[in-house]
């Protein structure tokens, strides 16, 4: 099974929206706007012991969603479809975006914290069209670090691990594959949370799960 590299999904979505009209986004707002809480420019003060994350991601809000969400994998449709981690503090009036059939989306550099349920913006999002990717090498996709698995598991067993983690953490994890060559289950996630790492450590042999994250801690 071919893995979906996050950066490729980002570029695909940008091409999908190329030349699209911002139909209906006339600056007057909508019911969807009223559901968003605040503006990132008035973001909260971040405690010194709280981790700040950053990433280049697609943000999308579907017709039946009451909040914008960060996306990992994006369906090849128009308008696009995806689901993921809710974003607190998002305002569509404050950012350039595409809109079609009631769906709003765009690709942005996002910065914020994680409260256990949603991603809380701490800085204004920046459209990726205004960013030179070369300035953010740490945010580009990298293969996960692979250790020395404690047990020799088959491809079927590794895929079962990947499927279980994907099912248990649908908001964070958007893909999992068996890498039988290295003996690990590869997990692609929006955010590798302590809860996610603890689950893997408790339920599976040591070093049989390897994570990659689109949101990375700001050094």
SEVO-364062 format. One line per field, with one value per residue (C-alpha): residue number from 1; residue in three letters; x, y, z. Coordinates in nm, 2 decimals, m for minus. Layout:
! residues N
i [NUM|...]
aa [ALA|...]
xx [X|...]
yy [Y|...]
zz [Z|...]
END
This chain:
! residues 219
i [1|2|3|4|5|6|7|8|9|10|11|12|13|14|15|16|17|18|19|20|21|22|23|24|25|26|27|28|29|30|31|32|33|34|35|36|37|38|39|40|41|42|43|44|45|46|47|48|49|50|51|52|53|54|55|56|57|58|59|60|61|62|63|64|65|66|67|68|69|70|71|72|73|74|75|76|77|78|79|80|81|82|83|84|85|86|87|88|89|90|91|92|93|94|95|96|97|98|99|100|101|102|103|104|105|106|107|108|109|110|111|112|113|114|115|116|117|118|119|120|121|122|123|124|125|126|127|128|129|130|131|132|133|134|135|136|137|138|139|140|141|142|143|144|145|146|147|148|149|150|151|152|153|154|155|156|157|158|159|160|161|162|163|164|165|166|167|168|169|170|171|172|173|174|175|176|177|178|179|180|181|182|183|184|185|186|187|188|189|190|191|192|193|194|195|196|197|198|199|200|201|202|203|204|205|206|207|208|209|210|211|212|213|214|215|216|217|218|219]
aa [UNK|UNK|UNK|UNK|UNK|UNK|UNK|UNK|UNK|UNK|UNK|UNK|UNK|UNK|UNK|UNK|UNK|UNK|UNK|UNK|UNK|UNK|UNK|UNK|UNK|UNK|UNK|UNK|UNK|UNK|UNK|UNK|UNK|UNK|UNK|UNK|UNK|UNK|UNK|UNK|UNK|UNK|UNK|UNK|UNK|UNK|UNK|UNK|UNK|UNK|UNK|UNK|UNK|UNK|UNK|UNK|UNK|UNK|UNK|UNK|UNK|UNK|UNK|UNK|UNK|UNK|UNK|UNK|UNK|UNK|UNK|UNK|UNK|UNK|UNK|UNK|UNK|UNK|UNK|UNK|UNK|UNK|UNK|UNK|UNK|UNK|UNK|UNK|UNK|UNK|UNK|UNK|UNK|UNK|UNK|UNK|UNK|UNK|UNK|UNK|UNK|UNK|UNK|UNK|UNK|UNK|UNK|UNK|UNK|UNK|UNK|UNK|UNK|UNK|UNK|UNK|UNK|UNK|UNK|UNK|UNK|UNK|UNK|UNK|UNK|UNK|UNK|UNK|UNK|UNK|UNK|UNK|UNK|UNK|UNK|UNK|UNK|UNK|UNK|UNK|UNK|UNK|UNK|UNK|UNK|UNK|UNK|UNK|UNK|UNK|UNK|UNK|UNK|UNK|UNK|UNK|UNK|UNK|UNK|UNK|UNK|UNK|UNK|UNK|UNK|UNK|UNK|UNK|UNK|UNK|UNK|UNK|UNK|UNK|UNK|UNK|UNK|UNK|UNK|UNK|UNK|UNK|UNK|UNK|UNK|UNK|UNK|UNK|UNK|UNK|UNK|UNK|UNK|UNK|UNK|UNK|UNK|UNK|UNK|UNK|UNK|UNK|UNK|UNK|UNK|UNK|UNK|UNK|UNK|UNK|UNK|UNK|UNK|UNK|UNK|UNK|UNK|UNK|UNK]
xx [0.00|0.14|0.19|0.04|0.32|0.17|0.35|0.21|m0.14|m0.08|0.04|m0.25|m0.50|m0.34|m0.36|m0.72|m0.82|m0.61|m0.82|m1.13|m1.36|m1.42|m1.79|m2.00|m1.70|m1.80|m1.66|m2.00|m1.95|m2.19|m2.33|m2.01|m1.81|m2.02|m1.93|m1.56|m1.42|m1.22|m0.92|m0.57|m0.43|m0.58|m0.44|m0.37|m0.04|0.13|0.26|0.64|0.59|0.34|0.46|0.40|0.36|0.39|0.31|0.21|m0.14|m0.47|m0.75|m1.11|m1.46|m1.73|m2.10|m2.20|m1.90|m1.92|m1.55|m1.25|m1.03|m0.66|m0.63|m0.37|m0.50|m0.74|m0.98|m0.94|m1.27|m1.40|m1.47|m1.21|m1.31|m1.12|m1.16|m0.91|m0.82|m1.06|m0.90|m0.99|m0.96|m1.00|m1.18|m1.23|m1.29|m0.92|m0.76|m0.76|m0.94|m1.13|m1.50|m1.73|m2.07|m2.05|m1.70|m1.41|m1.05|m0.69|m0.33|m0.16|0.14|m0.03|0.12|m0.04|m0.08|m0.28|m0.53|m0.61|m0.91|m0.83|m0.55|m0.54|m0.39|m0.13|m0.03|m0.21|m0.21|m0.01|m0.12|0.15|0.14|0.31|0.58|0.91|0.92|1.30|1.28|1.11|1.31|1.22|0.85|0.89|0.81|1.07|1.07|1.03|1.32|1.32|1.46|1.54|1.21|1.18|0.99|1.00|0.64|0.49|0.35|0.00|0.07|0.23|m0.07|m0.30|m0.11|m0.14|m0.51|m0.58|m0.39|m0.57|m0.91|m0.83|m0.71|m0.90|m0.85|m0.47|m0.38|m0.46|m0.26|m0.08|0.12|0.33|0.70|0.80|1.15|1.22|0.98|0.77|0.42|0.46|0.20|0.14|m0.02|m0.12|0.02|0.20|0.05|0.17|m0.15|m0.07|0.28|0.16|m0.09|0.17|0.41|0.15|m0.01|0.27|0.63|0.90|1.00|0.75|0.57|0.73|0.56|0.59|0.41|0.30|0.28|0.63|0.74|0.88|1.25]
yy [0.00|0.34|0.59|0.94|1.19|1.49|1.75|1.59|1.62|1.99|2.07|1.86|2.07|2.39|2.29|2.18|2.53|2.71|2.97|2.89|3.18|3.27|3.23|3.35|3.48|3.85|3.95|3.97|3.65|3.36|3.12|2.92|3.23|3.29|2.95|3.03|3.16|3.47|3.58|3.44|3.79|3.80|3.46|3.35|3.38|3.05|2.91|2.85|2.48|2.43|2.29|2.51|2.32|2.44|2.29|2.35|2.20|2.22|2.37|2.29|2.34|2.13|2.22|2.01|2.10|2.36|2.42|2.44|2.13|2.05|1.78|1.51|1.33|1.51|1.34|1.41|1.58|1.93|2.07|1.87|1.66|1.58|1.56|1.59|1.80|2.09|2.44|2.69|3.05|3.02|3.29|3.25|3.63|3.68|3.46|3.41|3.09|2.90|2.82|2.60|2.44|2.57|2.42|2.65|2.55|2.67|2.57|2.76|2.77|2.72|2.77|2.68|2.45|2.13|2.12|1.75|1.81|2.08|2.29|2.64|2.90|3.12|3.31|3.43|3.16|3.24|3.11|2.88|3.07|3.35|3.12|3.00|2.63|2.65|2.87|2.58|2.27|2.13|2.13|1.93|1.56|1.33|0.95|0.85|0.73|0.35|0.17|m0.19|m0.38|m0.59|m0.86|m1.00|m0.94|m1.04|m0.79|m0.90|m0.84|m0.50|m0.39|m0.50|m0.27|0.02|m0.04|m0.05|0.28|0.45|0.33|0.44|0.79|0.90|1.27|1.25|0.96|0.95|0.66|0.34|0.09|m0.22|m0.19|m0.55|m0.47|m0.28|m0.47|m0.17|m0.03|0.32|0.58|0.91|1.16|1.52|1.54|1.27|1.33|1.18|0.98|0.83|0.74|0.59|0.38|0.23|0.17|m0.01|m0.22|m0.32|m0.45|m0.19|m0.01|m0.18|0.15|0.45|0.78|1.08|1.41|1.70|1.93|1.96|2.13|2.48|2.47]
zz [0.00|m0.10|0.19|0.15|0.22|0.40|0.19|m0.13|0.01|0.09|m0.26|m0.41|m0.22|m0.32|m0.69|m0.63|m0.52|m0.78|m0.95|m0.75|m0.66|m0.30|m0.37|m0.08|0.12|0.09|0.42|0.58|0.77|0.82|1.07|1.04|1.13|1.44|1.57|1.57|1.90|1.87|1.66|1.67|1.70|2.05|2.13|2.48|2.67|2.66|2.99|2.98|3.05|2.76|2.43|2.12|1.79|1.43|1.10|0.74|0.71|0.53|0.74|0.63|0.75|0.60|0.58|0.88|1.09|1.37|1.37|1.14|1.15|1.08|0.81|0.74|0.44|0.20|m0.03|m0.40|m0.46|m0.52|m0.28|m0.09|0.21|0.53|0.91|1.19|1.49|1.57|1.58|1.86|1.77|1.39|1.19|0.82|0.79|0.90|0.63|0.26|0.16|m0.10|m0.08|m0.27|m0.19|0.17|0.23|0.33|0.31|0.27|0.34|0.62|0.86|1.19|1.54|1.87|2.16|2.23|2.52|2.49|2.27|2.01|1.86|2.02|1.79|1.96|1.65|1.33|1.06|0.74|0.40|0.26|m0.07|0.12|0.26|0.12|0.22|0.22|0.53|0.72|0.66|1.00|0.90|0.58|0.59|0.73|0.77|1.13|1.34|1.36|1.66|1.73|1.77|2.08|1.89|1.53|1.41|1.08|0.83|0.92|1.29|1.22|1.00|1.28|1.52|1.27|1.22|1.59|1.66|1.37|1.50|1.86|1.76|1.45|1.52|1.55|1.32|0.95|0.83|0.94|0.75|0.81|0.74|0.75|0.62|0.95|1.16|1.27|1.23|1.07|1.20|1.03|1.27|1.28|1.63|1.83|2.18|2.51|2.52|2.18|2.28|2.61|2.43|2.20|2.48|2.70|2.43|2.19|2.22|2.25|1.93|1.71|1.65|1.48|1.46|1.22|1.30|1.09|1.39|1.54|1.87|1.82|1.94]
END
